[in-house]
């Protein structure tokens, strides 16, 4: 896994929590998350719960300010990149592309 300085977070630097919700379209997929080009999270067997529209939710630490976040589903050859400004990020897979939704508020499920 990644250390803070690998993604541009030096000692004494400000960090913030980003919540990533893997939402619709996942069916037993491995999902890799990178921040500023460095892998920070790898999730095996991600499956969307159809009744919720959510597969998994997790938190990562990112540098304060604008960062580049990449989500990769290697087995399907699907990759997407977004610039993250908010505290919540929803990621859905539709066909051969990823959709990103950013919010300052938690997503509601159920």
C-alpha positions as CSV (number, residue, x, y, z in Angstrom):
1,X,0.0,0.0,0.0
2,X,0.9,3.6,-0.2
3,X,2.5,5.9,2.3
4,X,1.4,9.5,2.6
5,X,4.6,10.9,1.1
6,X,4.2,8.6,-1.9
7,X,1.1,10.7,-2.9
8,X,2.5,14.1,-2.1
9,X,1.6,14.3,1.6
10,X,4.7,15.4,3.4
11,X,5.1,15.5,7.2
12,X,3.0,18.3,8.6
13,X,1.0,18.6,5.4
14,X,-2.8,18.9,5.7
15,X,-4.8,15.8,4.8
16,X,-8.5,15.0,4.6
17,X,-10.7,12.0,4.4
18,X,-12.4,11.0,1.2
19,X,-15.2,8.5,1.3
20,X,-15.5,6.4,-1.9
21,X,-18.7,4.6,-2.6
22,X,-18.5,1.9,-5.3
23,X,-22.1,2.0,-6.4
24,X,-23.8,0.5,-9.5
25,X,-22.5,-1.9,-12.1
26,X,-20.0,-4.1,-10.2
27,X,-20.2,-7.8,-10.5
28,X,-17.3,-9.6,-8.7
29,X,-14.7,-7.1,-10.0
30,X,-11.3,-6.2,-8.6
31,X,-11.1,-2.4,-8.2
32,X,-7.9,-0.4,-7.9
33,X,-7.8,3.2,-6.7
34,X,-4.9,5.5,-7.3
35,X,-4.3,9.0,-6.0
36,X,-1.9,11.2,-8.0
37,X,-0.7,8.1,-9.8
38,X,0.0,6.0,-6.7
39,X,-2.1,3.0,-5.6
40,X,-3.8,3.6,-2.3
41,X,-6.6,0.9,-2.3
42,X,-7.3,-2.5,-3.9
43,X,-10.7,-4.1,-3.4
44,X,-11.3,-7.7,-4.6
45,X,-14.7,-9.2,-5.5
46,X,-16.7,-5.9,-5.6
47,X,-20.4,-6.7,-6.1
48,X,-23.3,-4.2,-6.2
49,X,-26.1,-5.0,-3.9
50,X,-29.0,-4.3,-6.2
51,X,-31.5,-3.4,-3.5
52,X,-29.1,-0.7,-2.2
53,X,-27.3,0.4,-5.4
54,X,-24.1,0.1,-3.4
55,X,-21.2,-2.4,-3.6
56,X,-18.7,-1.1,-1.0
57,X,-17.9,2.1,0.9
58,X,-14.5,2.9,2.3
59,X,-12.3,5.9,3.3
60,X,-8.9,7.0,2.2
61,X,-6.7,9.9,3.2
62,X,-5.8,12.4,0.5
63,X,-3.8,15.6,0.4
64,X,-5.7,18.8,1.0
65,X,-6.6,20.5,-2.2
66,X,-7.4,19.2,-5.7
67,X,-6.1,15.7,-6.4
68,X,-6.3,13.3,-9.3
69,X,-8.1,10.1,-8.5
70,X,-8.1,7.1,-10.9
71,X,-10.3,4.0,-10.6
72,X,-9.3,0.9,-12.5
73,X,-11.2,-2.3,-13.1
74,X,-8.3,-4.3,-14.7
75,X,-10.2,-7.5,-15.7
76,X,-12.7,-5.5,-17.7
77,X,-10.2,-2.9,-19.1
78,X,-12.2,-0.1,-17.6
79,X,-10.5,2.9,-16.2
80,X,-11.6,6.4,-15.3
81,X,-10.0,9.5,-13.8
82,X,-11.4,12.5,-12.1
83,X,-10.2,15.5,-10.1
84,X,-11.5,15.3,-6.5
85,X,-12.7,18.4,-4.8
86,X,-15.4,17.1,-2.4
87,X,-15.5,14.7,0.6
88,X,-17.7,12.1,-1.0
89,X,-17.2,10.3,-4.3
90,X,-19.6,7.9,-5.9
91,X,-18.3,5.6,-8.6
92,X,-20.6,3.5,-10.9
93,X,-19.7,1.3,-13.9
94,X,-21.9,1.5,-16.9
95,X,-20.8,-0.7,-19.7
96,X,-17.2,0.2,-20.6
97,X,-16.9,3.4,-18.6
98,X,-17.0,4.7,-15.1
99,X,-19.2,7.6,-13.9
100,X,-18.1,9.8,-11.0
101,X,-20.4,11.8,-8.7
102,X,-19.0,14.2,-6.2
103,X,-20.8,15.6,-3.2
104,X,-20.1,17.4,0.1
105,X,-22.9,15.2,1.7
106,X,-23.1,11.5,2.3
107,X,-25.0,9.5,-0.3
108,X,-28.3,7.9,0.8
109,X,-29.0,4.3,0.2
110,X,-31.9,2.0,0.8
